[in-house]
Amino acid sequence: MRYAGLALAFVGSWCFAFAGPMAKYLIEAGLEPMEAVWTRMTGAGLLLVAVLAVVRPRALRIPSSKLPFLGLYAVMGVAGVQSLYFVAITRLPVGVALLLEFMAPVMVVAWVRAVRRIRLARAAYVGAVVAIVGLAIVVEAWQGLRIDALGLLLGLLAGACCAGYFLMCDGFGDDIDPLGLIAWGLLGAAVLLLPFSRPWDIPWEAFTVSATPEGAVTLPVLGAYLCMAVVGTSVAYILSMYAVRRLSAAVGATVASLEVIAGAVLAWALVGETLGVFQIVGGLIVLSGALLAQTATASAQSPAQSPAQSPDGPEAAAGEPASVTAPG
């Protein structure tokens, strides 16, 4: 199950990475970044709801007791990550904002250890830190050392929302279908972003033309949008959700940092953005951190179980993830 989870996390990070290069086509055709985000969330959410209504309608039933959790997932796990990041890059260099967002693995590890009191193998801590160092090199964070205080706060909040997303994926029970949670979460995020995206002002005729971002090949904007909504959003969220459910929030978040590397590679392949030596070296470091983190699993002692009662003794730190239920 663990290796299946790692495979899902790896493929999911590559699927997420398609969103950035494909969004360039929408922006080149005349959409604002927040408009592109809104169309992405809305299209992916409507697609999932429509498919589930036909093939798995029970997945769309959310118990009334879980509606607050669904609202938190939509606000923090979807809308919060997207909107805070886009606001942060208006005050910070993109690389710095991206680095702050992907502080999420460190935040997840800290939360799991301090709040959930789950023991983590040392590899989880080291892997998360190594991945962050690699990301700093990839985005050449030193080029944006003049930090705007509000931008810094917004970037860190985006990272906290990203961490919350992984923790929520790991923290709900069997009474919510993961697919239904994703579908309603995407649509809920689209509703929340309405005042910022103002879809009534979107130039919808842009989806009928082709676009050519600088250095890229020409593609139909509608085709780029469908790739972003289906592969870069619907499939990506599904794979990420099931990966965390099979691993743990700490390991899943660290492996997900590969999205930055995948995004750089796809941007090079699809839209002609070059990879410098820092991107290559930093990418190898991120990969090393992710590989190191994947060796870490979490084990938690129940409140009633003392260290002496633990089957592996007080040093047990490398068992299977505690209470991580794999959906059927």
C-alpha positions, 0 to 999 in steps of 0.5 A: 500500500505504501508504494502505491501511495508513493506512486499516486503522490508522484503522478499527482505532483506531475498532474498538478504541474500541468496547471501552470504551463496551461494557464499561460495559454489562458493568460496569453489569450486575455484572461487575468490570473484570478479568472484563470484560477476560477475557470479551473476550479469551476470546470473541474468541480462541475466535471466531477459532480457530473461524472459522480452523479452518473457513476457514483451518486452516493459519493455526493452525499455529505452528512450534515455533521460534516458540512463544517469540515467541507466548508473548511476544506473549500476555504482552506484547502482549495480557495485559500491556497490559490488566492493567497498565493496569487495575492502574495506574488503581487508583493513578492517575487514569484520564487519567494512566494512559491518557496513560502507556499511549499513550506507546507511539508515543514508545517505538516511535520511540526503539526503532526508532532506537536499537536497530534503527538505522532512520532515520526521517523527522523527521515520525515524531518530531514526530508522535509528540510532538505526539500525546502532547501532544494526549493530555495535553490530552484526558485533562486530565493536569494534574488528576492531578499527584500521581503515585503512584510505583508507579502511574507505573511500572505505567503506563509498563510498560503503555506499554512493553507497548503499544510491544512489541505494535506492534514485534512486529506489525512484526517476525515473518516469513512462517512465522507467519500473522498471523491465527493469531498473533492468535487464539492470542495472545488465548487465551494472554492469557486463560489468563494472566489466569485468576488475576486475573479468576477466571471461576468467580466471574463472574455469568454471569446478567448476560449475560441482562439489559439494562443502562443505564449513566448517561446511556446508552441501554438495550442487551442486555448480550449484544449489548454483549458481542458488539460488544466481542468481535467489533468491539472485539477480533477485528476491531480486532486484525486491522486493527491487525496488517495496518496495522503490517505495511503501514506500520511500527511507528513510524507505526502506533503513532502513528496508533493513538493516535487510539483515545483520540479515537475512544473519547471520541467513541463514549462521547459518542454511545453512553453520553452522556459529554460532550466538553469543550473540552479533549477537542475541542482535544486531539483536533485536536492528536492528529489533527494528530500522526497526520497528520504521522506518516503522512508518515514512512516508515522506511528502513534501511541494511543492515549491509554497506551504507555511506552512500556505497552507499545509493542516496539517500546518507547523508541518506536518511530517507524511503524505504519501511519496511525489511523490513516484509512485507505478509501475503498 
